[in-house]
Structure formats: C-alpha cells, structure tokens
Amino acid sequence: MSIQGYDFTVFDFETTGLDPEKDRVIEMAAIRVCDGKIVSEFSTLVNNGPISPKITEITGITNEELQYGMTERTAFQILNRYIGDNILVA
C-alpha cells in the first residue's frame, strides 16, 4: 500500500508508566504527513515530574528537562490544534 495521496498525523507519547489512573504524559510528539512527505513536526516536554531514575533510563528524559516543559493542559491543547481533523496513526 502506498501512502501517496493520504494526509495523516503520526503521534507518540512518553509516559511515567502504563497505568492510566496514576501515570502521566511527560513528552508528546507528532509528525504531519501529506502526500507521502513529512511537512511539519511538533514535540514538547510536559511538566509532569518528578520522574523516577528508571523512567529517565527508559526515556532519556530528566527531571531537570521537565522543569521547562509545558503544562499538560497547554500541551494537549496545542497538540489537538496541530492534529486538526487529520487521520491519526499511533
């Protein structure tokens, strides 16, 4: 299958774990693809720290870096606007 002619956004999150009740997003990224070509990128850290040394080991993200991240609410609002009505690919 060719991706020519399709517009979509690929996204990914880094989190503090896999439990949706207690774990939080610490990084989000998205790439917009139009007609088979990457046309834009979005990435931000989310200030949902502190995180454990194990999460730093897995993600490469440090507590110091998270201090400069956006609030979760702001990050999701920007991501939502970025995605618009595009097809999503995780």
MODELLER restraints for C-alpha pairs under 7 A, 6 or more apart:
rsr = mdl.restraints
at = mdl.atoms
rsr.add(forms.Gaussian(group=physical.xy_distance, feature=features.Distance(at['CA:3:A'], at['CA:35:A']), mean=6.69, stdev=0.5))
rsr.add(forms.Gaussian(group=physical.xy_distance, feature=features.Distance(at['CA:3:A'], at['CA:36:A']), mean=5.26, stdev=0.5))
rsr.add(forms.Gaussian(group=physical.xy_distance, feature=features.Distance(at['CA:4:A'], at['CA:35:A']), mean=4.59, stdev=0.5))
rsr.add(forms.Gaussian(group=physical.xy_distance, feature=features.Distance(at['CA:4:A'], at['CA:36:A']), mean=4.78, stdev=0.5))
rsr.add(forms.Gaussian(group=physical.xy_distance, feature=features.Distance(at['CA:5:A'], at['CA:35:A']), mean=4.49, stdev=0.5))
rsr.add(forms.Gaussian(group=physical.xy_distance, feature=features.Distance(at['CA:5:A'], at['CA:36:A']), mean=6.98, stdev=0.5))
rsr.add(forms.Gaussian(group=physical.xy_distance, feature=features.Distance(at['CA:6:A'], at['CA:34:A']), mean=6.21, stdev=0.5))
rsr.add(forms.Gaussian(group=physical.xy_distance, feature=features.Distance(at['CA:6:A'], at['CA:35:A']), mean=5.26, stdev=0.5))
rsr.add(forms.Gaussian(group=physical.xy_distance, feature=features.Distance(at['CA:6:A'], at['CA:36:A']), mean=6.91, stdev=0.5))
rsr.add(forms.Gaussian(group=physical.xy_distance, feature=features.Distance(at['CA:7:A'], at['CA:33:A']), mean=5.55, stdev=0.5))
rsr.add(forms.Gaussian(group=physical.xy_distance, feature=features.Distance(at['CA:7:A'], at['CA:34:A']), mean=4.35, stdev=0.5))
rsr.add(forms.Gaussian(group=physical.xy_distance, feature=features.Distance(at['CA:7:A'], at['CA:35:A']), mean=5.98, stdev=0.5))
rsr.add(forms.Gaussian(group=physical.xy_distance, feature=features.Distance(at['CA:7:A'], at['CA:86:A']), mean=6.66, stdev=0.5))
rsr.add(forms.Gaussian(group=physical.xy_distance, feature=features.Distance(at['CA:7:A'], at['CA:87:A']), mean=6.95, stdev=0.5))
rsr.add(forms.Gaussian(group=physical.xy_distance, feature=features.Distance(at['CA:8:A'], at['CA:32:A']), mean=5.98, stdev=0.5))
rsr.add(forms.Gaussian(group=physical.xy_distance, feature=features.Distance(at['CA:8:A'], at['CA:33:A']), mean=5.37, stdev=0.5))
rsr.add(forms.Gaussian(group=physical.xy_distance, feature=features.Distance(at['CA:8:A'], at['CA:34:A']), mean=6.66, stdev=0.5))
rsr.add(forms.Gaussian(group=physical.xy_distance, feature=features.Distance(at['CA:8:A'], at['CA:86:A']), mean=5.19, stdev=0.5))
rsr.add(forms.Gaussian(group=physical.xy_distance, feature=features.Distance(at['CA:8:A'], at['CA:87:A']), mean=4.59, stdev=0.5))
rsr.add(forms.Gaussian(group=physical.xy_distance, feature=features.Distance(at['CA:8:A'], at['CA:88:A']), mean=5.86, stdev=0.5))
rsr.add(forms.Gaussian(group=physical.xy_distance, feature=features.Distance(at['CA:9:A'], at['CA:30:A']), mean=6.45, stdev=0.5))
rsr.add(forms.Gaussian(group=physical.xy_distance, feature=features.Distance(at['CA:9:A'], at['CA:31:A']), mean=5.52, stdev=0.5))
rsr.add(forms.Gaussian(group=physical.xy_distance, feature=features.Distance(at['CA:9:A'], at['CA:32:A']), mean=4.37, stdev=0.5))
rsr.add(forms.Gaussian(group=physical.xy_distance, feature=features.Distance(at['CA:9:A'], at['CA:33:A']), mean=6.00, stdev=0.5))
rsr.add(forms.Gaussian(group=physical.xy_distance, feature=features.Distance(at['CA:9:A'], at['CA:83:A']), mean=6.43, stdev=0.5))
rsr.add(forms.Gaussian(group=physical.xy_distance, feature=features.Distance(at['CA:9:A'], at['CA:86:A']), mean=6.20, stdev=0.5))
rsr.add(forms.Gaussian(group=physical.xy_distance, feature=features.Distance(at['CA:9:A'], at['CA:87:A']), mean=6.13, stdev=0.5))
rsr.add(forms.Gaussian(group=physical.xy_distance, feature=features.Distance(at['CA:9:A'], at['CA:88:A']), mean=5.09, stdev=0.5))
rsr.add(forms.Gaussian(group=physical.xy_distance, feature=features.Distance(at['CA:9:A'], at['CA:89:A']), mean=6.04, stdev=0.5))
rsr.add(forms.Gaussian(group=physical.xy_distance, feature=features.Distance(at['CA:10:A'], at['CA:30:A']), mean=5.43, stdev=0.5))
rsr.add(forms.Gaussian(group=physical.xy_distance, feature=features.Distance(at['CA:10:A'], at['CA:31:A']), mean=5.25, stdev=0.5))
rsr.add(forms.Gaussian(group=physical.xy_distance, feature=features.Distance(at['CA:10:A'], at['CA:32:A']), mean=6.51, stdev=0.5))
rsr.add(forms.Gaussian(group=physical.xy_distance, feature=features.Distance(at['CA:10:A'], at['CA:88:A']), mean=5.96, stdev=0.5))
rsr.add(forms.Gaussian(group=physical.xy_distance, feature=features.Distance(at['CA:10:A'], at['CA:89:A']), mean=4.55, stdev=0.5))
rsr.add(forms.Gaussian(group=physical.xy_distance, feature=features.Distance(at['CA:10:A'], at['CA:90:A']), mean=5.66, stdev=0.5))
rsr.add(forms.Gaussian(group=physical.xy_distance, feature=features.Distance(at['CA:11:A'], at['CA:29:A']), mean=5.61, stdev=0.5))
rsr.add(forms.Gaussian(group=physical.xy_distance, feature=features.Distance(at['CA:11:A'], at['CA:30:A']), mean=4.15, stdev=0.5))
rsr.add(forms.Gaussian(group=physical.xy_distance, feature=features.Distance(at['CA:11:A'], at['CA:31:A']), mean=6.49, stdev=0.5))
rsr.add(forms.Gaussian(group=physical.xy_distance, feature=features.Distance(at['CA:11:A'], at['CA:89:A']), mean=6.37, stdev=0.5))
rsr.add(forms.Gaussian(group=physical.xy_distance, feature=features.Distance(at['CA:11:A'], at['CA:90:A']), mean=5.25, stdev=0.5))
rsr.add(forms.Gaussian(group=physical.xy_distance, feature=features.Distance(at['CA:12:A'], at['CA:28:A']), mean=5.87, stdev=0.5))
rsr.add(forms.Gaussian(group=physical.xy_distance, feature=features.Distance(at['CA:12:A'], at['CA:29:A']), mean=5.41, stdev=0.5))
rsr.add(forms.Gaussian(group=physical.xy_distance, feature=features.Distance(at['CA:12:A'], at['CA:30:A']), mean=6.44, stdev=0.5))
rsr.add(forms.Gaussian(group=physical.xy_distance, feature=features.Distance(at['CA:12:A'], at['CA:90:A']), mean=6.18, stdev=0.5))
rsr.add(forms.Gaussian(group=physical.xy_distance, feature=features.Distance(at['CA:13:A'], at['CA:25:A']), mean=6.54, stdev=0.5))
rsr.add(forms.Gaussian(group=physical.xy_distance, feature=features.Distance(at['CA:13:A'], at['CA:27:A']), mean=5.63, stdev=0.5))
rsr.add(forms.Gaussian(group=physical.xy_distance, feature=features.Distance(at['CA:13:A'], at['CA:28:A']), mean=4.50, stdev=0.5))
rsr.add(forms.Gaussian(group=physical.xy_distance, feature=features.Distance(at['CA:13:A'], at['CA:29:A']), mean=6.49, stdev=0.5))
rsr.add(forms.Gaussian(group=physical.xy_distance, feature=features.Distance(at['CA:14:A'], at['CA:25:A']), mean=5.92, stdev=0.5))
rsr.add(forms.Gaussian(group=physical.xy_distance, feature=features.Distance(at['CA:14:A'], at['CA:26:A']), mean=5.67, stdev=0.5))
rsr.add(forms.Gaussian(group=physical.xy_distance, feature=features.Distance(at['CA:14:A'], at['CA:27:A']), mean=4.96, stdev=0.5))
rsr.add(forms.Gaussian(group=physical.xy_distance, feature=features.Distance(at['CA:14:A'], at['CA:28:A']), mean=6.41, stdev=0.5))
rsr.add(forms.Gaussian(group=physical.xy_distance, feature=features.Distance(at['CA:15:A'], at['CA:23:A']), mean=6.73, stdev=0.5))
rsr.add(forms.Gaussian(group=physical.xy_distance, feature=features.Distance(at['CA:15:A'], at['CA:24:A']), mean=5.47, stdev=0.5))
rsr.add(forms.Gaussian(group=physical.xy_distance, feature=features.Distance(at['CA:15:A'], at['CA:25:A']), mean=4.28, stdev=0.5))
rsr.add(forms.Gaussian(group=physical.xy_distance, feature=features.Distance(at['CA:15:A'], at['CA:26:A']), mean=5.26, stdev=0.5))
rsr.add(forms.Gaussian(group=physical.xy_distance, feature=features.Distance(at['CA:15:A'], at['CA:27:A']), mean=6.93, stdev=0.5))
rsr.add(forms.Gaussian(group=physical.xy_distance, feature=features.Distance(at['CA:16:A'], at['CA:23:A']), mean=5.22, stdev=0.5))
rsr.add(forms.Gaussian(group=physical.xy_distance, feature=features.Distance(at['CA:16:A'], at['CA:24:A']), mean=5.48, stdev=0.5))
rsr.add(forms.Gaussian(group=physical.xy_distance, feature=features.Distance(at['CA:16:A'], at['CA:25:A']), mean=6.52, stdev=0.5))
rsr.add(forms.Gaussian(group=physical.xy_distance, feature=features.Distance(at['CA:16:A'], at['CA:26:A']), mean=6.84, stdev=0.5))
rsr.add(forms.Gaussian(group=physical.xy_distance, feature=features.Distance(at['CA:16:A'], at['CA:51:A']), mean=6.71, stdev=0.5))
rsr.add(forms.Gaussian(group=physical.xy_distance, feature=features.Distance(at['CA:16:A'], at['CA:55:A']), mean=6.26, stdev=0.5))
rsr.add(forms.Gaussian(group=physical.xy_distance, feature=features.Distance(at['CA:17:A'], at['CA:23:A']), mean=5.28, stdev=0.5))
rsr.add(forms.Gaussian(group=physical.xy_distance, feature=features.Distance(at['CA:24:A'], at['CA:48:A']), mean=6.45, stdev=0.5))
rsr.add(forms.Gaussian(group=physical.xy_distance, feature=features.Distance(at['CA:25:A'], at['CA:46:A']), mean=6.66, stdev=0.5))
rsr.add(forms.Gaussian(group=physical.xy_distance, feature=features.Distance(at['CA:25:A'], at['CA:48:A']), mean=6.86, stdev=0.5))
rsr.add(forms.Gaussian(group=physical.xy_distance, feature=features.Distance(at['CA:26:A'], at['CA:45:A']), mean=5.75, stdev=0.5))
rsr.add(forms.Gaussian(group=physical.xy_distance, feature=features.Distance(at['CA:26:A'], at['CA:46:A']), mean=4.57, stdev=0.5))
rsr.add(forms.Gaussian(group=physical.xy_distance, feature=features.Distance(at['CA:26:A'], at['CA:47:A']), mean=6.45, stdev=0.5))
rsr.add(forms.Gaussian(group=physical.xy_distance, feature=features.Distance(at['CA:26:A'], at['CA:48:A']), mean=5.77, stdev=0.5))
rsr.add(forms.Gaussian(group=physical.xy_distance, feature=features.Distance(at['CA:27:A'], at['CA:44:A']), mean=5.78, stdev=0.5))
rsr.add(forms.Gaussian(group=physical.xy_distance, feature=features.Distance(at['CA:27:A'], at['CA:45:A']), mean=4.32, stdev=0.5))
rsr.add(forms.Gaussian(group=physical.xy_distance, feature=features.Distance(at['CA:27:A'], at['CA:46:A']), mean=5.39, stdev=0.5))
rsr.add(forms.Gaussian(group=physical.xy_distance, feature=features.Distance(at['CA:28:A'], at['CA:43:A']), mean=5.70, stdev=0.5))
rsr.add(forms.Gaussian(group=physical.xy_distance, feature=features.Distance(at['CA:28:A'], at['CA:44:A']), mean=5.66, stdev=0.5))
rsr.add(forms.Gaussian(group=physical.xy_distance, feature=features.Distance(at['CA:28:A'], at['CA:45:A']), mean=6.56, stdev=0.5))
rsr.add(forms.Gaussian(group=physical.xy_distance, feature=features.Distance(at['CA:29:A'], at['CA:42:A']), mean=5.43, stdev=0.5))
rsr.add(forms.Gaussian(group=physical.xy_distance, feature=features.Distance(at['CA:29:A'], at['CA:43:A']), mean=4.11, stdev=0.5))
rsr.add(forms.Gaussian(group=physical.xy_distance, feature=features.Distance(at['CA:29:A'], at['CA:44:A']), mean=6.52, stdev=0.5))
rsr.add(forms.Gaussian(group=physical.xy_distance, feature=features.Distance(at['CA:30:A'], at['CA:41:A']), mean=5.83, stdev=0.5))
rsr.add(forms.Gaussian(group=physical.xy_distance, feature=features.Distance(at['CA:30:A'], at['CA:42:A']), mean=5.09, stdev=0.5))
rsr.add(forms.Gaussian(group=physical.xy_distance, feature=features.Distance(at['CA:30:A'], at['CA:43:A']), mean=6.40, stdev=0.5))
rsr.add(forms.Gaussian(group=physical.xy_distance, feature=features.Distance(at['CA:31:A'], at['CA:38:A']), mean=6.77, stdev=0.5))
rsr.add(forms.Gaussian(group=physical.xy_distance, feature=features.Distance(at['CA:31:A'], at['CA:40:A']), mean=5.92, stdev=0.5))
rsr.add(forms.Gaussian(group=physical.xy_distance, feature=features.Distance(at['CA:31:A'], at['CA:41:A']), mean=4.47, stdev=0.5))
rsr.add(forms.Gaussian(group=physical.xy_distance, feature=features.Distance(at['CA:31:A'], at['CA:42:A']), mean=6.34, stdev=0.5))
rsr.add(forms.Gaussian(group=physical.xy_distance, feature=features.Distance(at['CA:32:A'], at['CA:38:A']), mean=5.87, stdev=0.5))
rsr.add(forms.Gaussian(group=physical.xy_distance, feature=features.Distance(at['CA:32:A'], at['CA:39:A']), mean=5.81, stdev=0.5))
rsr.add(forms.Gaussian(group=physical.xy_distance, feature=features.Distance(at['CA:32:A'], at['CA:40:A']), mean=5.34, stdev=0.5))
rsr.add(forms.Gaussian(group=physical.xy_distance, feature=features.Distance(at['CA:32:A'], at['CA:41:A']), mean=6.29, stdev=0.5))
rsr.add(forms.Gaussian(group=physical.xy_distance, feature=features.Distance(at['CA:33:A'], at['CA:39:A']), mean=5.76, stdev=0.5))
rsr.add(forms.Gaussian(group=physical.xy_distance, feature=features.Distance(at['CA:44:A'], at['CA:69:A']), mean=6.78, stdev=0.5))
rsr.add(forms.Gaussian(group=physical.xy_distance, feature=features.Distance(at['CA:45:A'], at['CA:66:A']), mean=6.17, stdev=0.5))
rsr.add(forms.Gaussian(group=physical.xy_distance, feature=features.Distance(at['CA:45:A'], at['CA:69:A']), mean=4.53, stdev=0.5))
rsr.add(forms.Gaussian(group=physical.xy_distance, feature=features.Distance(at['CA:45:A'], at['CA:70:A']), mean=6.36, stdev=0.5))
rsr.add(forms.Gaussian(group=physical.xy_distance, feature=features.Distance(at['CA:46:A'], at['CA:66:A']), mean=6.32, stdev=0.5))
rsr.add(forms.Gaussian(group=physical.xy_distance, feature=features.Distance(at['CA:46:A'], at['CA:69:A']), mean=4.52, stdev=0.5))
rsr.add(forms.Gaussian(group=physical.xy_distance, feature=features.Distance(at['CA:46:A'], at['CA:70:A']), mean=4.89, stdev=0.5))
rsr.add(forms.Gaussian(group=physical.xy_distance, feature=features.Distance(at['CA:46:A'], at['CA:71:A']), mean=5.77, stdev=0.5))
rsr.add(forms.Gaussian(group=physical.xy_distance, feature=features.Distance(at['CA:46:A'], at['CA:72:A']), mean=5.66, stdev=0.5))
rsr.add(forms.Gaussian(group=physical.xy_distance, feature=features.Distance(at['CA:46:A'], at['CA:75:A']), mean=6.81, stdev=0.5))
rsr.add(forms.Gaussian(group=physical.xy_distance, feature=features.Distance(at['CA:47:A'], at['CA:66:A']), mean=4.89, stdev=0.5))
rsr.add(forms.Gaussian(group=physical.xy_distance, feature=features.Distance(at['CA:47:A'], at['CA:67:A']), mean=5.83, stdev=0.5))
rsr.add(forms.Gaussian(group=physical.xy_distance, feature=features.Distance(at['CA:47:A'], at['CA:68:A']), mean=6.88, stdev=0.5))
rsr.add(forms.Gaussian(group=physical.xy_distance, feature=features.Distance(at['CA:47:A'], at['CA:69:A']), mean=4.59, stdev=0.5))
rsr.add(forms.Gaussian(group=physical.xy_distance, feature=features.Distance(at['CA:47:A'], at['CA:70:A']), mean=5.62, stdev=0.5))
rsr.add(forms.Gaussian(group=physical.xy_distance, feature=features.Distance(at['CA:47:A'], at['CA:71:A']), mean=5.56, stdev=0.5))
rsr.add(forms.Gaussian(group=physical.xy_distance, feature=features.Distance(at['CA:47:A'], at['CA:72:A']), mean=6.84, stdev=0.5))
rsr.add(forms.Gaussian(group=physical.xy_distance, feature=features.Distance(at['CA:49:A'], at['CA:63:A']), mean=6.26, stdev=0.5))
rsr.add(forms.Gaussian(group=physical.xy_distance, feature=features.Distance(at['CA:49:A'], at['CA:66:A']), mean=6.40, stdev=0.5))
rsr.add(forms.Gaussian(group=physical.xy_distance, feature=features.Distance(at['CA:50:A'], at['CA:63:A']), mean=5.74, stdev=0.5))
rsr.add(forms.Gaussian(group=physical.xy_distance, feature=features.Distance(at['CA:51:A'], at['CA:63:A']), mean=6.22, stdev=0.5))
rsr.add(forms.Gaussian(group=physical.xy_distance, feature=features.Distance(at['CA:56:A'], at['CA:62:A']), mean=5.52, stdev=0.5))
